[in-house]
């Protein structure tokens, strides 16, 4: 299995949905898109074997992949869409309050440069209720960065470790994220990212504002932040039209392309595995 298929517990979520239980997920026959992006669905810099099936989130991403010469691509929807199907929101859920804010983040190979103090001031001026700041594990481990948000009076959390080279993946990463999103009325970030689309799908009002910050050696191949702002202007700003956002998120997450358990087992190469019996 390509190691990126484990990121954020994606393979675990798909295995649960497919009826294969909570254990270690079987090998996936292909590369599952592991985050929302404006390219062909594959992460730049990750090793990739030619002719390996690409299992993408959306029809838009499939068309982009086709346009740059990718073949053997199939739209299956985002793993988060499968999690939502397994965990429908309960009618008696507690009332949502405040905002969960996701500052743009780096990772092992690239660091983010930006003014967190300026971003904190913008958040304080904008958000009407209590704020939870969710830092990516990379920034959460930086005591200096974490303390800035804590000292600002925000609740500071981390959903867990993404995983790397098949090690230390938190299989409940997305479950934790969904639980937190459903506690909040708003979801916000300084860049349009997976977390914003997840938040919209989970019932939050979205916002994208503030300094987008700079990622070291950011790959400009597909147009970067400038293109994102041009192509999705409806999702940028302190207040966003919710029905429009819901429609866009549904398309970008490929919710309407979500497979049945049997279809998913076939596409991932799990058709001959023993289905979990209850």
C-alpha positions as CSV (number, residue, x, y, z in Angstrom):
1,X,0.0,0.0,0.0
2,X,1.3,3.5,-0.8
3,X,2.1,5.0,2.6
4,X,0.1,8.1,1.9
5,X,-3.1,6.0,1.9
6,X,-2.6,5.7,5.6
7,X,-2.5,9.5,6.2
8,X,-5.2,10.8,8.6
9,X,-6.5,7.2,8.9
10,X,-8.0,7.3,5.4
11,X,-7.4,3.6,4.8
12,X,-8.9,2.8,8.2
13,X,-12.1,4.8,7.5
14,X,-12.5,3.1,4.1
15,X,-12.0,-0.3,5.6
16,X,-14.6,0.4,8.3
17,X,-17.1,1.5,5.7
18,X,-16.4,-1.5,3.5
19,X,-17.3,-3.8,6.4
20,X,-13.7,-5.0,7.2
21,X,-13.7,-3.9,10.8
22,X,-11.3,-1.7,12.8
23,X,-8.1,-3.6,12.4
24,X,-5.2,-2.9,10.2
25,X,-6.6,-2.1,6.7
26,X,-5.7,-4.3,3.8
27,X,-3.4,-3.1,1.0
28,X,-5.2,-0.7,-1.3
29,X,-4.8,-1.3,-5.0
30,X,-4.0,2.3,-5.9
31,X,-3.3,5.7,-4.6
32,X,-6.0,7.5,-2.6
33,X,-6.0,11.2,-2.9
34,X,-5.1,12.3,0.7
35,X,-6.1,15.9,0.7
36,X,-8.0,18.6,-1.3
37,X,-5.7,20.1,-3.9
38,X,-6.0,22.1,-7.1
39,X,-3.9,19.6,-9.2
40,X,-4.3,16.0,-10.3
41,X,-5.0,14.7,-6.8
42,X,-1.4,13.4,-6.2
43,X,0.8,15.0,-3.7
44,X,3.9,16.7,-5.2
45,X,7.1,14.9,-4.2
46,X,5.6,11.6,-3.1
47,X,6.9,8.5,-4.8
48,X,4.4,7.2,-7.3
49,X,4.5,4.1,-9.6
50,X,3.4,4.7,-13.1
51,X,0.0,3.1,-14.1
52,X,-1.0,2.8,-10.5
53,X,-4.7,3.5,-10.2
54,X,-5.5,7.0,-8.9
55,X,-8.6,7.0,-6.6
56,X,-9.7,10.7,-6.5
57,X,-12.2,12.7,-4.6
58,X,-14.0,14.6,-7.3
59,X,-14.9,14.8,-11.0
60,X,-13.1,18.1,-11.2
61,X,-9.9,16.5,-10.0
62,X,-10.3,13.6,-12.4
63,X,-10.6,16.0,-15.3
64,X,-7.5,17.9,-14.2
65,X,-5.6,14.5,-13.9
66,X,-6.7,13.6,-17.4
67,X,-5.6,16.9,-18.8
68,X,-2.0,16.4,-17.6
69,X,-1.8,12.9,-19.0
70,X,-2.9,10.8,-16.0
71,X,-4.9,7.7,-17.0
72,X,-6.4,4.9,-14.9
73,X,-8.2,7.4,-12.7
74,X,-11.5,6.8,-10.8
75,X,-13.6,9.1,-8.7
76,X,-14.6,7.6,-5.3
77,X,-15.2,10.6,-3.1
78,X,-13.2,11.7,-0.1
79,X,-12.8,9.4,2.9
80,X,-14.4,12.1,5.0
81,X,-17.6,11.6,3.0
82,X,-17.6,7.9,4.0
83,X,-17.1,8.9,7.6
84,X,-20.1,11.2,7.4
85,X,-22.2,8.3,6.1
86,X,-21.1,6.1,9.0
87,X,-21.7,8.9,11.6
88,X,-24.8,10.8,10.7
89,X,-25.5,13.8,13.1
90,X,-27.9,13.0,15.8
91,X,-31.1,15.1,16.1
92,X,-30.5,15.7,19.8
93,X,-27.0,16.9,19.3
94,X,-25.8,19.8,21.6
95,X,-26.1,23.3,20.3
96,X,-23.1,24.5,18.3
97,X,-21.1,27.4,19.6
98,X,-18.1,29.5,18.5
99,X,-15.5,28.9,15.8
100,X,-12.9,26.3,15.1
101,X,-10.0,28.0,13.4
102,X,-7.3,26.1,11.3
103,X,-4.1,28.2,10.7
104,X,-2.4,27.1,7.5
105,X,0.4,24.6,8.4
106,X,3.7,23.1,7.3
107,X,4.9,19.5,7.5
108,X,8.2,17.6,7.9
109,X,9.6,18.8,4.6
110,X,8.2,22.4,4.5
111,X,7.8,25.1,7.1
112,X,5.3,28.0,7.1
113,X,6.4,31.6,7.4
114,X,4.0,34.1,8.6
115,X,2.9,36.4,11.5
116,X,0.9,34.5,14.0
117,X,0.4,37.5,16.2
118,X,-1.2,39.4,13.3
119,X,-3.5,36.4,12.6
120,X,-4.5,36.2,16.2
121,X,-5.5,39.9,16.2
122,X,-7.6,39.4,13.1
123,X,-9.3,36.4,14.6
124,X,-10.1,38.4,17.8
125,X,-11.6,41.2,15.7
126,X,-13.7,38.8,13.5
127,X,-15.0,35.9,15.5
128,X,-18.2,36.6,17.6
129,X,-17.9,33.7,20.0
130,X,-15.4,31.4,21.7
131,X,-12.5,30.2,19.5
132,X,-10.9,26.8,19.3
133,X,-7.6,26.9,17.4
134,X,-6.7,23.6,15.9
135,X,-3.0,23.4,15.1
136,X,-1.6,20.8,12.8
137,X,0.7,18.4,14.7
138,X,3.8,20.1,13.2
139,X,2.9,23.5,14.7
140,X,1.4,22.0,17.8
141,X,4.8,20.5,18.6
142,X,6.4,24.0,18.4
143,X,5.9,25.3,21.9
144,X,6.5,28.9,20.8
145,X,3.7,28.8,18.3
146,X,1.3,26.9,20.5
147,X,1.8,29.3,23.4
148,X,1.0,32.3,21.2
149,X,-2.5,31.0,20.7
150,X,-2.9,29.7,24.2
151,X,-1.8,33.1,25.6
152,X,-4.4,34.8,23.4
153,X,-7.1,33.0,25.4
154,X,-8.0,30.5,22.7
155,X,-8.7,26.8,23.3
156,X,-5.8,25.0,21.5
157,X,-6.1,21.5,20.2
158,X,-4.6,19.0,17.8
159,X,-6.5,16.2,16.0
160,X,-3.5,13.9,16.1
161,X,-0.6,12.8,14.0
162,X,-1.1,12.3,10.3
163,X,1.4,9.4,10.1
164,X,4.4,9.0,7.8
165,X,5.9,5.9,6.1
166,X,3.3,3.6,7.7
167,X,4.2,4.7,11.2
168,X,2.3,6.5,14.0
169,X,-0.9,7.0,12.0
170,X,-3.8,8.0,14.2
171,X,-6.6,5.9,12.8
172,X,-9.2,8.2,14.5
173,X,-7.8,11.4,13.2
174,X,-10.9,12.1,11.0
175,X,-13.3,10.9,13.8
176,X,-11.7,13.5,16.2
177,X,-12.0,16.2,13.5
178,X,-15.6,15.4,12.8
179,X,-16.5,15.5,16.6
180,X,-14.8,18.9,17.0
181,X,-16.4,20.4,13.9
182,X,-19.9,19.4,15.1
183,X,-19.2,21.3,18.3
184,X,-18.8,24.6,16.5
185,X,-21.0,26.9,14.5
186,X,-18.2,28.2,12.3
187,X,-15.1,26.8,10.6
188,X,-12.4,29.2,9.4
189,X,-8.8,29.3,8.1
190,X,-6.4,31.6,6.3
191,X,-6.4,29.3,3.3
192,X,-9.0,27.2,1.5
193,X,-8.1,23.7,2.6
194,X,-9.6,20.3,3.3
195,X,-10.6,21.4,6.8
196,X,-12.9,24.1,5.4
197,X,-14.7,21.6,3.1
198,X,-14.9,19.1,5.9
199,X,-16.4,21.8,8.1
200,X,-19.0,22.8,5.5
201,X,-20.0,19.1,5.1
202,X,-20.3,18.8,8.8
203,X,-22.7,21.7,9.1
204,X,-20.4,24.6,9.9
205,X,-20.6,28.1,8.4
206,X,-17.3,28.7,6.6
207,X,-14.9,31.6,6.4
208,X,-11.5,32.1,4.8
209,X,-9.6,35.3,5.7
210,X,-6.3,36.6,7.0
211,X,-2.7,36.4,5.8
212,X,-2.4,33.1,3.8
213,X,1.2,32.8,4.9
214,X,4.0,31.3,2.8
215,X,5.0,27.7,2.6
216,X,8.7,27.2,2.0
217,X,9.5,26.1,-1.6
218,X,5.7,26.0,-2.4
219,X,5.0,24.2,-5.7
220,X,3.5,26.8,-8.1
221,X,2.7,24.2,-10.8
222,X,-1.1,24.5,-10.6
223,X,-1.4,28.2,-9.8
224,X,-1.1,28.3,-6.0
225,X,-3.0,30.6,-3.7
226,X,-3.7,33.2,-6.4
227,X,-5.5,30.6,-8.5
228,X,-7.5,29.4,-5.5
229,X,-8.8,32.9,-4.8
230,X,-9.7,33.4,-8.4
231,X,-11.5,30.1,-8.9
232,X,-13.3,30.0,-5.5
233,X,-14.0,33.6,-4.6
234,X,-17.4,32.6,-3.1
235,X,-15.6,30.8,-0.3
236,X,-13.3,33.7,0.7
237,X,-14.3,36.3,3.2
238,X,-15.4,36.7,6.8
239,X,-18.9,35.8,5.9
240,X,-19.8,33.3,3.1
241,X,-23.1,32.4,1.5
242,X,-23.8,29.0,3.1
243,X,-26.0,27.4,0.4
244,X,-23.3,28.2,-2.2
245,X,-20.6,26.8,0.1
246,X,-22.6,23.6,0.6
247,X,-22.9,23.1,-3.1
248,X,-19.2,23.6,-3.8
249,X,-18.1,21.4,-0.9
250,X,-20.4,18.6,-2.1
251,X,-18.7,18.7,-5.5
252,X,-15.1,19.0,-4.1
253,X,-15.6,16.2,-1.7
254,X,-17.3,14.0,-4.3
255,X,-20.1,13.2,-2.0
256,X,-22.3,12.1,-4.9
257,X,-19.6,9.7,-6.0
258,X,-19.5,7.8,-2.7
259,X,-19.5,4.1,-3.4
260,X,-21.5,1.3,-1.8
261,X,-19.4,-1.0,0.5
262,X,-19.4,-3.7,-2.2
263,X,-18.4,-1.2,-4.9
264,X,-15.6,0.2,-2.7
265,X,-14.2,-3.3,-1.9
266,X,-14.1,-4.0,-5.7
267,X,-12.3,-0.7,-6.5
268,X,-9.8,-1.0,-3.7
269,X,-8.9,-4.6,-4.4
270,X,-10.7,-6.0,-1.4
271,X,-13.5,-7.9,-3.2
272,X,-12.2,-11.3,-2.2
273,X,-11.6,-10.5,1.5
274,X,-13.8,-11.9,4.2
275,X,-16.5,-9.3,4.9
276,X,-17.1,-8.6,8.6
277,X,-20.1,-10.4,10.0
278,X,-22.2,-9.1,12.8
